[in-house]
Amino acid sequence: MRIISGTLGGRIIKTASGPGYRPATDKVRQALFSLLEARGLAWEGLRVLDLFAGSGSLALESLSRGAAWAGFVEKAGSAALLIEKNLRDFGVEAGRWRVFRQDVTAFLKRFPGPPCGLVFIDPPYGQGLLAPALTALLAQGGLAPDGIVVAEVEAAVTPEVARDLSLTLFTDRTYGQTRILAWKNFSPAGPSTPEPSIP
């Protein structure tokens, strides 16, 4: 697996393996990032959050394209260590990233802020984790006003997402066995958050 574009374009992402571990393919990532950029997403100054990060390929691609900061949330120790190794091997400045070795639910309950403009959610298939993650993300002010959430789920499954989340679905596309959904946050502002404790 390689980073597709940007300052790190062509660099190989070392990945772990195991049950339920399925890094996004190059084809899916290319389609996703083309879609985001076609909608005018500006990378400069953007804060990115990668929930259920796995290989971290989505946030790594974001950093390569110019995102200011990326947080990787991954509870599997081996995967989290590999994300850190890739970031260091690629020479990404320490102040531009942080890896959180935590369960996503626990992380979101104590989201340290500030809110992020782009959030990726790629939960393990078949466990119904997307809706709870979305709800917690918004409840804790993790998504900036006008921010975008992108989810990767099974192609055959229509996730149950609450209609009162102030999110508007603007993309629902299927690539083989993968379904990509993207929402925009149209709430005027999230709840107040404590003083930022992450860079």
C-alpha positions as CSV (number, residue, x, y, z in Angstrom):
1,M,0.0,0.0,0.0
2,R,1.3,3.4,-1.0
3,I,0.5,7.0,-0.3
4,I,-1.1,8.3,-3.5
5,S,-0.3,12.0,-3.6
6,G,1.3,14.9,-1.9
7,T,4.7,15.4,-0.2
8,L,4.8,11.7,0.8
9,G,3.4,10.4,-2.5
10,G,4.8,6.9,-3.4
11,R,6.0,6.1,0.1
12,I,5.0,2.5,1.2
13,I,2.8,2.2,4.2
14,K,3.8,-0.7,6.4
15,T,0.6,-2.5,7.5
16,A,-0.4,-5.1,10.2
17,S,-2.6,-8.1,9.6
18,G,-5.2,-9.9,11.6
19,P,-8.9,-10.6,11.9
20,G,-11.1,-7.8,10.7
21,Y,-8.1,-5.8,9.5
22,R,-8.8,-4.4,6.0
23,P,-6.9,-1.3,4.9
24,A,-8.7,0.8,2.3
25,T,-7.5,-0.2,-1.2
26,D,-5.6,2.3,-3.4
27,K,-8.7,2.5,-5.7
28,V,-11.0,3.4,-2.8
29,R,-8.6,5.9,-1.3
30,Q,-8.1,7.6,-4.7
31,A,-11.8,7.8,-5.3
32,L,-12.4,9.2,-1.8
33,F,-9.8,11.9,-1.9
34,S,-10.7,12.9,-5.5
35,L,-14.3,13.3,-4.2
36,L,-13.2,15.4,-1.2
37,E,-11.1,17.7,-3.3
38,A,-13.8,18.1,-6.0
39,R,-16.0,19.5,-3.2
40,G,-13.4,22.1,-2.5
41,L,-11.9,20.7,0.7
42,A,-8.9,22.8,1.7
43,W,-6.0,20.9,3.3
44,E,-4.2,23.9,4.6
45,G,-4.8,24.3,8.4
46,L,-7.1,21.3,8.4
47,R,-7.3,19.1,11.5
48,V,-8.1,15.4,10.7
49,L,-9.3,12.6,13.0
50,D,-9.0,8.9,11.9
51,L,-11.2,6.7,14.1
52,F,-10.6,2.9,14.1
53,A,-7.4,4.0,12.3
54,G,-6.0,0.5,11.4
55,S,-3.1,1.2,9.1
56,G,-3.7,5.0,9.4
57,S,-3.6,5.3,5.6
58,L,-6.5,7.8,5.4
59,A,-4.9,10.3,7.8
60,L,-1.5,9.7,6.4
61,E,-2.8,10.6,3.0
62,S,-4.3,13.7,4.5
63,L,-1.0,14.7,6.1
64,S,0.8,14.1,2.8
65,R,-1.7,16.4,1.0
66,G,-1.1,19.3,3.5
67,A,-3.4,18.7,6.5
68,A,-2.0,20.6,9.5
69,W,-2.6,17.9,12.1
70,A,-3.9,14.3,12.3
71,G,-5.1,12.2,15.2
72,F,-5.1,8.4,14.9
73,V,-7.3,6.4,17.3
74,E,-6.5,2.7,17.3
75,K,-6.9,0.4,20.3
76,A,-4.7,-2.5,18.9
77,G,-1.3,-1.9,20.3
78,S,0.6,-3.5,17.3
79,A,-1.3,-1.4,14.8
80,A,-0.8,1.8,16.8
81,L,2.9,1.1,17.0
82,L,3.1,0.6,13.3
83,I,1.3,3.9,12.6
84,E,3.9,5.6,14.8
85,K,6.7,3.9,13.0
86,N,5.4,4.9,9.6
87,L,5.0,8.5,10.7
88,R,8.6,8.7,12.1
89,D,10.0,6.8,9.1
90,F,8.3,9.3,6.8
91,G,9.7,12.2,8.7
92,V,6.4,13.8,9.6
93,E,7.0,16.5,12.2
94,A,6.0,15.4,15.7
95,G,3.7,18.4,16.3
96,R,1.6,17.4,13.3
97,W,0.2,14.1,14.6
98,R,-0.7,12.0,17.7
99,V,-1.6,8.4,18.0
100,F,-4.1,7.5,20.7
101,R,-4.0,3.9,21.8
102,Q,-7.6,3.8,22.9
103,D,-11.0,2.4,22.2
104,V,-12.9,4.9,20.0
105,T,-15.9,5.1,22.4
106,A,-13.6,5.8,25.4
107,F,-11.6,8.4,23.4
108,L,-14.7,10.3,22.2
109,K,-16.2,10.4,25.7
110,R,-13.2,12.5,26.7
111,F,-12.5,14.2,23.4
112,P,-9.7,16.7,24.1
113,G,-10.5,19.1,21.3
114,P,-10.3,21.3,19.4
115,P,-12.8,20.1,16.8
116,C,-11.7,18.6,13.5
117,G,-12.7,19.6,10.0
118,L,-12.4,16.0,8.6
119,V,-13.2,12.8,10.4
120,F,-12.7,9.3,9.0
121,I,-14.7,6.4,10.6
122,D,-13.8,2.9,9.4
123,P,-15.3,0.6,12.1
124,P,-14.9,-3.2,12.1
125,Y,-17.7,-4.8,9.9
126,G,-20.7,-6.3,11.5
127,Q,-20.5,-4.7,14.9
128,G,-22.9,-1.7,14.5
129,L,-20.3,0.8,15.7
130,L,-20.8,3.6,13.1
131,A,-23.9,5.2,14.6
132,P,-22.6,5.3,18.2
133,A,-19.3,6.7,17.0
134,L,-21.1,9.5,15.0
135,T,-23.4,10.3,18.0
136,A,-20.5,10.5,20.4
137,L,-18.4,12.6,18.0
138,L,-21.1,15.2,17.6
139,A,-22.1,15.1,21.3
140,Q,-18.5,15.9,22.4
141,G,-18.0,18.7,19.8
142,G,-15.4,16.6,17.9
143,L,-16.6,17.8,14.4
144,A,-16.2,21.4,13.4
145,P,-19.1,23.4,12.0
146,D,-19.1,22.7,8.3
147,G,-16.8,19.7,9.0
148,I,-17.0,16.5,7.0
149,V,-17.4,12.9,8.2
150,V,-16.5,10.0,5.9
151,A,-17.4,6.4,6.8
152,E,-16.4,3.1,5.2
153,V,-18.9,0.3,5.8
154,E,-20.0,-3.0,4.1
155,A,-21.5,-2.5,0.7
156,A,-24.6,-4.6,1.6
157,V,-25.4,-2.8,4.8
158,T,-27.4,0.4,5.2
159,P,-26.2,1.8,8.5
160,E,-28.8,3.2,10.9
161,V,-27.8,6.7,11.5
162,A,-30.0,9.0,13.6
163,R,-31.8,11.7,11.7
164,D,-31.2,14.3,14.4
165,L,-27.5,14.5,14.2
166,S,-27.4,17.7,12.1
167,L,-25.5,15.9,9.4
168,T,-26.4,16.0,5.7
169,L,-25.4,13.0,3.6
170,F,-23.8,14.1,0.3
171,T,-22.2,10.9,-0.9
172,D,-23.2,7.3,-0.9
173,R,-21.1,5.2,-3.3
174,T,-20.1,1.6,-3.5
175,Y,-16.8,0.2,-4.7
176,G,-16.9,-3.6,-4.8
177,Q,-17.5,-4.7,-1.2
178,T,-17.0,-1.3,0.2
179,R,-19.5,1.5,0.7
180,I,-18.4,5.1,1.3
181,L,-20.7,7.5,2.9
182,A,-19.9,11.2,3.6
183,W,-21.8,13.8,5.6
184,K,-21.4,17.5,6.2
185,N,-22.1,19.1,9.5
186,F,-24.5,22.0,9.2
187,S,-24.9,22.7,12.9
188,P,-24.0,26.4,13.7
189,A,-21.5,25.3,16.4
190,G,-20.8,22.4,18.6
191,P,-20.9,22.4,22.4
192,S,-18.2,24.3,24.2
193,T,-15.0,22.3,24.6
194,P,-12.2,22.6,27.2
195,E,-9.0,24.3,26.4
196,P,-7.2,22.2,23.8
197,S,-4.8,19.6,25.2
198,I,-3.5,18.3,21.9
199,P,-1.5,20.2,19.4
